[in-house]
Structure formats: C-alpha cells, structure tokens
Amino acid sequence: MSTTSKTPSSAGVAPWRPLFCSHLSKMDSPEFVFTSLHPAESKDSPVPYVPRARTCIYRGMWAELPENKHNEAPKNDRVYESDLLTMTTDVRMAKVPEIFASSPGHGDVSQSQGSGGGGPVEAVFWVKDVMTQWRIRGDAYIVGQDIEGSGEESSGTRTVKSKVGERMRIVKEEGRDSWSWGTELTAHFGNLSPGMRGSFRNPVPGSPVSIPPSDKNLGLGQRVNDLQDEVARKNFRVIIIKPDEVEQVDLSVPDKSRRWKYTFVGPNGSETPRGKEVGKWKVEELWP
C-alpha cells in the first residue's frame, strides 16, 4: 500500500497556502496557465528548450482530494496534507513527455508512459475577484497506473514517491500504513464527470482528422461510468506540482500594490538579508 517517504516534511503549512486556497475558492472554475519546456525541434536551435503554455484546471492539493458526492471511488482517509498542486492530463498530451525530457536525471522521455518526471514547470492563476495573480514555479511529477503494483517499482515510481512524499505532512497516524497511491489516483479519476472521463477515450490528441483512429474504442463525446475503464485509465494521469517558488501580486489597491515572493529553502536554508525563514519558506515583500 503506502510506500510514501517515511520522513515526510516536518514543516508546517506553507505561509502562502491559506490565502491562495481562499482566493481559488472565489473562482467558478479554478483555471490556470500551465507552462512546461518543450525540446527544440531543430538541431540548429540556439536554445535546447522552448516554452509551451496551455489552460488547465486545478484539482486540489495532493492527498486532499476535494469532496464530490458523485464520486463512487474508494478514498483514502485524510492521513496527509500537502502544498502540492494537482491537475489531470492525458498521457498522450505533449506536456507529459515534456516533463520527462526536461527532468534532471529523474526519467527520460522513453519512460513517459509510466510514473516519474521531475521537469520544471510554472503555473499562473489570475483571480479577478481579488485582483491578485499567483505564479507558482517548481517541478512536476506524473502519477500513472504503475504507481502501485505487485512487481518491482520502476525508478520513476520511486522518484515520485520520494520527491512528493517528502512534502506530504502527516495529520493522522492512524491509517497511515494503509494509505494508497493507487487509491488516490483512482479517486482523482472518479472526481471527474463521466464526460470528462470519456475524454480519455478521445482520438490521439493532435493527430490528423483526415486519418480515422485505428482503435475503434476511440471517439469524441463518450461518457465513462466504469472507474476501471481499461482504455480511459490507460491514458489517465495526475500531475503533481511541487512548488519551490511562489509569487503573489496584489493589484487590488493601485497605490498600495505589492508582490510577495515565497522561496522554499529546505531544512538547512539560511536567512537572507531581505527575507526571513518561515518554517522552510523564506518570505520577501517586493514592489509589484
């Protein structure tokens, strides 16, 4: 079941989290712009990577799946909490191999069908109701069907459990040993609507419309009620964003606008002249 790091972060709640979550609760749909690095397509390119941005939906903090009365999937007890943002994606989307290819040794693109990753990403939220922008930078990890199984774990799976696990805070000891990564993955799938689950049975994203899918199971507009649907689950992934830097820009009062920068410095981080360490986060107040 749970093989999460046995030494989860001892730091408390990130200082930016309460306000961030409060702001997102004001959004009818918590949309954000997600940017990853795409390998340059030309060998003559002056840079190895180019940015790729797309609009995505925030799905809650990892290990704290939002309540959904329509979700019939088994769920873990609330044993952990975290400051790790989640989103869902199709493994056939470009963002998945991008996260693997840009990873510093935690998994290459040939491994992108499974769990792993670790590439740098950025997420930007604009909360119009409070005139505040949140910019979150860090590494992204992919959770796939191989996250839990009876065989030997892949290096990608071990990386996810180690890197993500070190930022998962224990809130209840009882039930910790039975907490399951696989259960959490299925619960994320169950939290989607049947129509959204059906999107994982779409034709291959980006493939030519002029060439019909060879797999007759693929097609637009499908609805999936079976939480173990073989085709949809094969393509379904959860992406976890592990923040290292968070910026909050408050533009609600023009003559008092401010920017706050939160930097994760780790257990041995030292105080800097302009900032102070809050738990494991350094906080600086800046001009916007």
Secondary structure by P-SEA (a helix, b strand, c coil): cccccccccccccccccaaaaaaaaacccbbbbbbbbcccccccccccbbbbbbbbbbcccccccccccccccccccccccccccccccccccaaaaaaaaacccccccccccbbbbbccbbbbbbbccccbbbbbbbbbbbbcccccccccccaaaaaaaaaaaaacccccccccccccaaaaaaaaaaacccccccccccccccccccccccccccccbbbbcccccaaaaaabbbbbbbccbbbbbbcccccccbbbbbbbccccccccccccccccbbbbbbcc
